Amino acid sequence: MASTPAIVVSGLSKSFGSLQALSEVSFAVPRGEIFAYLGPNGAGKSTTIRILAGLLQRDAGEVNICGADVAQNPVFVKERIGVVPDESNLYPELTCRRNLEYLGELYGLRRGARTLKAGDLLSRFDLADREHTPFGALSRGLKRRLTIAAALVHDPEVIFLDEPTSGLDVASARALRELIRTINRQGATVFLTTHNLYEAEDLSHRVLILIKGRVAAQGTPREIRQRVQGLNLLAATFSQEIDPMHLLQACPAVLRVSPQNGSWRLEVAETHAALEQILAFAGKADLRLKEINTVVASLEDAFLSFLEGHPPESEARP
């Protein structure tokens, strides 16, 4: 028989006065998955995490974590989850080791156990040489590592990561993504929020897109991309800089233009017509078209497509 999902949310709703932050949100996260919870600013992601972590009461719906209702069994749930906020909640004046040991003390670990756990986490997160360094003296990337390590002091079954790589340099962000994979391989279910759509596609088993407090889509990254498989995309590179508005005006089949990695990303109504129009435009404007290719829709393309007008699912299925 299949195990109980790590997280089950059904019909979750929450309002703040006249603002409907969440409206009948439903989803389930199987144990052992990395689940990406995506949406623009103000979509309701932080509100969801606060409710799931037992920090905010819901107005309606059901929220179960590790088989227990969050509101009815808050202590049981908090013993089984770890929360990594977007801003660290560790003590800047305490050393890395002391921060971990203090949290172990709060979770009721005996002195010997918390000493061993702190040493293990410092080693796992490649921070052993910084154990006596005050947390406030660490770089941003190392602070994120220790913050995640602190959330694992009590060996939680579910860990919530809110924008874990925000503000990190490329190397630090890549190292942290590998660390998240390692945590997941070791058995933790990971609930991830991020604005980095590449990161979400790279890490997650399944994703949910939340827009204005409602579920717009959910499934595997591949399934989400297939939802917009009718989206026709081209990548064009010209020999000179061009004004994208001129391209839009000259080519009716081109619906949207955006810069990307030195080329132009074109969303078009029909590929053949768009190619003819772009070639004609380039000839009249005395531009040399260096390269043009069709592009497979990414998770980011799908996300933007939903954000720009695709209706929410009529029924959100966990």
N, C-alpha and C positions, 0 to 999 in steps of 0.2 A: 504494500500500500504506500502511496506517495506521502512524503512527510508534509507536515503543515507548513505553509509558506512563512517566511520570516516576517513579512509585513502584509497585512490585508486591510485595505481601506475601501469603504463602501459608502457612497452617498455623502461624502464629507462636505459640509458647508460651514462657512464662517463669515460674519458681517462685522464691520466696525461702523456703527451708526448707519448711515445711508449707503456706505460702500460695501458692496458684495465682494469680499476678498476671494472666497472659494465657493463654487456652486456645484454640488453633487459630483464631487471628484471621486472616482473609483479606480483602484488598481491593486495588483498583488505582486509581491516580489518573492520568488522562490528562494529558498535557502541556497547560499553559495553563489549568488549572482552579483554582478556589478550593475546597478540600475541607475541610469542617468535621468534626472528630473530637470527638464529644460524649459526655459521660457524667458521672455524679455523682463526687464526691470518692472516691478509692479504686477507681475503675473500671479503671485501668490505662493512662490516657492518657499520663502522664509517663513511665512505663516504656516505652511504645511509642516515644515521641519519642527517648528515650535510646538505644534499640536502633537506630532508624533513623539517628540521628546518629553511630553508631559508638562511643558512650560506654558501652555495656553489651552483654554477650554474650547471645545468645538461647540457649534450651535446645533448641529444635526449630523447624523451619520454614525458609522462604526469605525473604530481604529483598533486593530489588534496587532501586537508585536510579540513574536515568539509564543503565540497561542493565548495571550492575555489581553484584555481590554485595558488600554492605556489609562483611562480615567478611573476605572475601578481597581486596578492593581498597579499603582504608580511605582511602588518600591520594587516589585518584581520586575517591571519593565526597565527601570533605571539601572538595575543590577546587570542587565543584559545588553545595554546599548552604550556606545561611546559616541560623543558628539565633538566634532572639530569645527568650531565656528570660523567665520571668515576672518575675524580678528582674534588673536590669541588671548586666552584668559589665564595664562601662567604668570608667575610672579617674577618681575624683571630682576629683583635684587637677589633671588635665590639661584644657586647653581643648578645646572641641568640635573645632576643626580638628586639634589635636595627637592627640586620640584616633583620629580617622579616619586620619591619616597614619601613626600607629604601627601600626594594624591593616593598612594597606596594605603597610607594611614587612614585617610578619610573613608576609603572603601573597606576598612576593617581588616587589612592584611597584617599579620603578625610581623614583628620587626625583622626577623630573619627572612621571611618570605618577601617582604617589600624590598629589602636590600638586594636579594637575588633577582627579583623582577626588574628593579631599576638597572642593575648591571646588564641583564639580558637585553633589555630594550635599548640601552645605550650602544651595545654591541651590534644589535640587529639594524639599528638606524645609522650606523657608522658615526656615532657621536662619543665613543669611548674616550677619545683624546680630549673631549671638551667637558668631561663630567664635572670638573671644578670651575668651569667658566660660568659666570652669571648669565642667566637667560637673556637679559637686556643687552649683553655685549655680542650676541650672535648675529650673523648675517640674516637677512630675511628668509633665505632658503633653509638655513639650519633651524631657524625658529619654527618654520612650518613642520620640519621633520620632528622636532621635539614635541610640538603641539599634537601631532598625530600619535607619537609614541605615548604621550600622557593619556590619550583616550583609550589606549590598549592596556593600561595598568591592571585592570580587573578582568582581562580576557573577554571582552564583550562578544556576543554573537552577531550583533549588527552595529555597524559604524556609519555615522552620518558625516559626510565631508562637504562642507559649504565652500565652494570656490577654492579648492586646495592649492592651485598653482597660480592664483591671481597675483600679478606683480612680480613674478619670478623671472629670472633670465632663462634663456632657452635650455642651457645645460641643467640648471636646477629643476626646471619644470619636467624635463625628460627623466631625471633621476627620481623625482617624486612620483611620476606616473608608474615607473617600474616598481617603486615601493608599494603603491596601491595594488598592483597586480600580485605582488608577493603576499600582502595581507590577505587578499582574496583567495589565493591558492592555499593559504594556511587555514582556510575555513570560514573566514568572516564574510558576512553579507555586507556589501557596500552600497550605500545610498548616496549618490553623487549629484551635486548641483554645480554647473559650470556654464560660463558664457563662451567657452572655447569649444566650438562644435567639432573641430578635429579631435580634440581630446575625448569628447563624448563618444565619437564614432570609433576611436582607437581602443578605448577601454571597456565600453559597456557591452553587456549581453543583450540588454533591452533598454529602450528609452521611452520617455513620455514627454510630450510637448504640451505645455500648459499656456494658455493665452487668455488673459482677462479672467482668471479664476476658473476656467473650464478646460476640460481635456480636449485638445484638438486632434491628437493622434497618439497612439502607443503601439509598440511592437519592437521587433529587432531593428537595428539600423537598416538592414536590407529591406525589410518590409516597409519601413517609413519611406525609403527612397522610391520603392515601387509605387507608392501612393501617388507620386508625382512623375511617373515615368512618361507621361505625355508632355512634360516640360522639355522644350527643344532648346538646347544650349550650344553656343559656339564660343570658341576662344580665338580672337583675331589679334594679330600683331602688325602694326604699320611701321613704315620706315621713319615717319615723323610723328610728333605729337599731334593729336587731333582733338577737336572739341566734341565730346560725346553728344551734345545737343544737336550738332549738325548731322551726326550720324542718324539720330532718331528721326530728325525732320526729313532727311533725304531718303530713308529706307522705311516705308510703312510697315514692313514685316518685322522690323526690329522693335520690340516692345520695351526693352529695358537694357541699359548699359551700365556696367560698373568696372572700375579698374581692378586688375588682379595680377600681381607678379609681373609687371611690365607689359602686360597685354590687356585686351578688353574682353570682358565676359559679357556675352550677348544672349539675352533671352529673346527668342524669336517665335513668331506665330507659325511659320512653316519654313523648314530648313532650305528647300530648293529655292523658293522665292527670295528668301533673305540673302542667300549666296549671290543670286543674280543682281539684287539691288545693291549689295555691298560692293561688288566688283564694279558696277556702273558708277557708284558714288566715288570710289577710289580713282577711277579713270577721269571723271570730270574734275575732281579736286586735285589732280596731279599728285596723288599719293601712291606709294608703292606698298601693296599688301604683301608683307613678308611671309605670313603664315596664317592659315585659318583651319581650325579643326572642330569637329563635333566633340562635345564633352558629356560624359555620363554624370547625371545628377548626383550630387553628394548629399550628405545629411544636412549640411549648411544650406544648400539649395532648397531642400525640402522644407527646412525650418523657415526660411524666408518666404517660401511660397505660402505656407500656412499663415504666417504672420501678416502677409499682404492680402488676405482676403478669403482663403479657403475656409469654409464653414467648419465648426467643430463637429466631431462625431455625434450622430444622433443618439448613440448609446455607447457609453464607455465600458469596455469589457476588461476585467482584470486578467 
